[in-house]
């Protein structure tokens, strides 16, 4: 098997030869890790088995046109993204410590949503995407199109979580207008990835908290489930064997049957602080594969290298030799993670037979 065959066979639970190594570090930890490697003359072959394919690029806009949606002056150094969501600078590890500002926070009519300058993908081309896919496959990589923050998160980033929750619970048509438009744009992007031939589309919306779900199942089913299904169906209509990778932080056990219903193939990150992988695997391992399971709140920052190795081996043994687990830290590794634990994770993946 080349790395692509190995990755896809593992995800499809039809066996595998090597455990892909997949993790990311915050900038300060990456710098520390790189220096440690040089000083100790360590060489690691880190192979995640896939390449990310670039998303469609919307028509460029002058971000100043979004300023009118804020009734206060934004801080110096603010970043405004393609959706018009503003991120004010924070402190340490700036990308994790920004303050989000919601351009639709004060909307009181559907007409305001209709007139809002959403990203325009009309003139986007899939030619570059198709070429990226072809090149990656020739090099032996699986291909993933990233569309995390697919519906729910993008919508509440625009409106504000409390506002959107209130809209949904009171059947305010503003909620329908926002969610429908975001879904429409997600479908455009998903269809482009499918036409380009990616193996996997990575979707996701955080719908769990540490010990409970973020909203009731009834609210989820009424507002989000069918919209997510539309996005997945649009991609699978074009490429029936495309795989759907879905991310949600936190406790999402009650939502898993719903995610299976709409066509999810791979669930990330299965945080061990929130869910027991053995229990989840016993219940759903014949229908789902998984990514993650190595705690970034517990084992990676506060365990020993032996703890890390044991967790990697334990979870891979639960999944068995048919595969179904891309074992990895559940989130970005932050500054408190010891370098020795990162090395232990890499070696455990390489050593597992």
N, C-alpha and C positions, 0 to 999 in steps of 0.2 A: 504493500500500500504506500502511495505517496501521502504527504501530509493532508491533502484535501480528502482523499479516500478515507483516511484514518479518522479525520474529524467528522465527516458525514456519517460514516458507519457507526461511530460512537454515539452520535446524536440519534441515529435511527435504531440504536440498541441491537445492532447486528454484529457486535464484536469490534475489537480494536487492538492495535499493536503497541501504541505509545500513548502516554497521558500528555495531552497538550498542557503547556505551562502558560497561564494567562493571569496577569496582574498588572496593576498600575500604581504608581507612586505620586504623591504630591511633589511639587518642585524641590522643596528643601530636602526631602528624603531621597529623591532621585540623585541630587547632588552628593549627598552623603554616601549613598550606595556606590556611585561611580568612583568616588575617592577611595572607598574601602577596597573596591576591586583592584584599582591601580596599585595601592600600597601593598596589598597581599598577593598581587599577581594572579588573581583568580580569573579563569575563563569559563563562562557559562554559555551553553547553547540553549537559549530561551526561544522556544517556538510555540506560538499560540495556535498555529495551524490555519489561520484565516487572514484575510485582508479586508479592511473596511472600504466600501465603495462610496464615492462622494455623492451626497444628496443633490437633488435639483437645486439650482441657484436662482432665486427670484430676481426679477428686474431690480436694478439698483435704485435706491431712494435716498434723498437727502434726509437724514434723521431729524433735522430741525423741524420738519413738518409734523412731527409727533409732539413737539413741545406744547402745542395748544391744548393737548389733552390733560395737561397737568396744571392745576390751579395754584401752584407754588413753584418757586425757583428750585431747580434741581442742583445738587452739589456740583462743584467743579470736579472734573474727571469722570463724570457719569458716562456709562456706556449704554446706548440704546440699540436693541437688537432689531432684526428684520420684522418682528411683530409689533414693534413700538414699545416694548417693555423696557423700562429703565432700570439700570443696576447702578446704584450709588456706591462709591468706593467704601470699603470697610477697613479692617485692620490686618492682622496677621493672616497669611494665606488668603489673599484678597478674593480669589474666586469662590472661596467658601465663606466669606464674611462680607458679602455685599448686601445692601438693602434693596429689595425689589419694590418698584413703583408700578402701579397698575393703571394703564391709560384709560380703561373703561370703568374705573371705580365710581365715577359720578354719572354714568349713563342712566337715563331714565326713560328711554324709548327704543323700540326696535329700529326705528329709522336711523338712529345714531350708529347702531351696529352695521346696518346696511351701507352707510356712507363711510365707514371706517376704512382706511387704506391697508387692507390685509396684504400679505405677500402675494406678488403677481408672478405665477409660474408659466404664464401663457407662452412666452418666447423661449422657455427652457428647452434644451435638447438632451436626448438620451444618448447621443453619439459618444460623448466622453465617458458616460457611465458604461456603455457597452464595451468600449475599448479597455477601460479599467478592468472590467470583468474578464474579458478575453485574456488580457495580460496576466492577471492573477491566476487564472486557471492554468495557463501555459506554464507558469512558475510552480504549479502544484499546490496552490492555496484554495481553500474554501472562500466564498465571497459573502460578505454581510453588508446589507444596506441598513444604515442606522436611522431610525425614526422615533427614538425615545421622546417622551413627553408628547404622546400622540394625540390625545383628545382632552382628557380631563385636566392634565397639568397645564397645557398651553392655554386652555380656556380660563382656568382660574388665575393664571399669571396675568391674563389680560384684564380680568374683572375684579380679582381679589377673591380669596377663598371664601370668606364669610359672606360676601355679596352673592357669589355664585351659588353657594349652598342655600342661602335664603331664597334666591330666585327659583331654584329647583323645588324647594319644599313648598313654595307658594304658587307653583305653576306659572311663574312670571314668563311671558313670551320672550323676554330678553335672554333667558337661559337657552331656550330652543334656538334662537337666532345665532347666538355665539357658538354653541356646540355643533349645530348643523354646518356652519361655515368652516369651522376648524376641521370637522370630519371630511367635508368636501375637499379641502386642501390636502388632507392626509391621504385620501383616495388617489388624488393626482400623483402624489409622490410614490405611493405604494405601487401604482400601476407602472410608473416609469422604472422602478427597480425591477419589477417582474419582467417587463419588456427587455430590459438590459440583461436579464438572465442570471441575477444573483441567486445563490443557493438558499440564503436565509434573509429574512427581514426582521430587524430588531425593533420591536415596538415596546411601549411601556408607559405606565402612569402609576405614580405612587398612590395606592388605595389601601395601604395598611399602616398601622402605627405599631408601637412597640409591643403592646399586649392585646390590641383589639383592632377591628377594621375601622377605616376612616369614615365610612358611611354605612347605613343599613343595606342589607342585600336588596330590599325592595327599592330603595332609591337608586342603587347601582343598576338594577335590572331595568328600571323605568327610563333612566337617562343615558347610561353609558354602554350597557351590554350590546344592544342592537347596533349602536353606532360603531363600536369596535368590530363587530361582525361584518359590517359593510366594508370596512377597510380591508379586512382579511379576505373576504370573499372576492373583492375586486382584484387582489393580487393572485389568488388561487384560480380565478377564472382564466387569467392569462397564462399562468404557469402552475398547473395543478400540484406538482411535487415540491413547490417552494415551501420551506420550513419557516415557522413563525416562532421567534424568540421573544419572550415577554418579560419585562422587568417591573417589579414592584417591591419597594422596600417594605419591611415590617411583617406583621402577622396578616396573612391573606388566606389562611386555610379555608374559611367559608366561601371564598370566591373561586377556589380552584375548580369545582365542577362547572361553574359558569365560564371560566376561561377555556376549559376543555370543550364546552359546547360551541364556543365561537371559533375554535380552530387553532388554539395554542399548541405548539409542539414541544417547547422548551421553556422552563420557568426559572427565572433568576430573581434574587440571589439565594433564597432559602436560608435566611439568617438563623443560625443555631440559637441565638438569644431569644428568638421569637417563635420558632417552629422546630420540631424534632425531625431531622431528616429521615431517620429510620421509619417513623410513623407515616410521614408523608410519602415515602417511597413505597411502603407496604400498601398504602391505599391507592396510589396513582401511578406507580412505577411501570405499569403495563401500558399506560396511555401517554405519559409524559416523560421527557428527559429533563435534566436539571443542570444548572450552572451555579457555582458558589459553594456554600456550606461551611467554609472556613471563616470563623468569626473575626471581624475587624473591630468589634467592641471588646473581645475577650482574648481568644487564643493568640492572634497575631501580635497585639501590643503587649499582653501581659502574661502569656504563656512562655514556656521554655522551648528551645528547638525540638526537644523530644516530644513535647506536647503537640507541636505543629505536625511533626512527622506522624504521630499516632492518629491525629484527626484526619489527615490526608488518607492514610491507609484504611482507617475504619470506614470512612465514607465510600471509598472506592470498593471496598469489600462488600458493603451493603448493596451497591449497584450491581455487583457481580461482573463476570468477564464478558457479558453481553454489552456492557457499557451503559449509557444513559446518564452519566455524570461527568460534566466538565468541572473537575474539582478546582476551586479557586477561592482566594479571599473574596468576601462578599461585597466589598466596596474598595474605593481608593485607599491605599495605605498611607496613613498620616504620620507626622513627625515622630510620634512616640513608639513606633514599631521598631524593634531592634533589628539591625542588619542581619544578625545571626538567624533570626526567625524567617527572614526572606530567603536566605540561603537554604534553611531547612526545608522550606516549601518547595523550592526548585529541585533540591536533591530528592525529596520524597517522591515527587512526580516522576523524576528520571529513574528512580530505583524500583518503583512499583511494578511488579510482574503479575 
